[in-house]
Amino acid sequence: MSTFHLLVFGMGGQEWIWILVLVLLLFGGKKIPELMRGLGRGVREFQDAKNNVGNEIRKGMNEDPKSNKE
């Protein structure tokens, strides 16, 4: 396993544990699943928008430029 996998963003295991404890204290156990669902929805919407833009660009590149002229 590479060093990058062990030290994500330059943080070790102890830092991640402190962050998790802090999040648990700030939001409580009942609120965390709700926050994660919202985060998941946001990531999914971002990916959908990114895919839609990519599809529009590919579609525009495949169009015949002569067909747009009148």
Helices and strands as residue ranges (DSSP letters): H 3-6, G 8-10, H 13-62, H 65-68
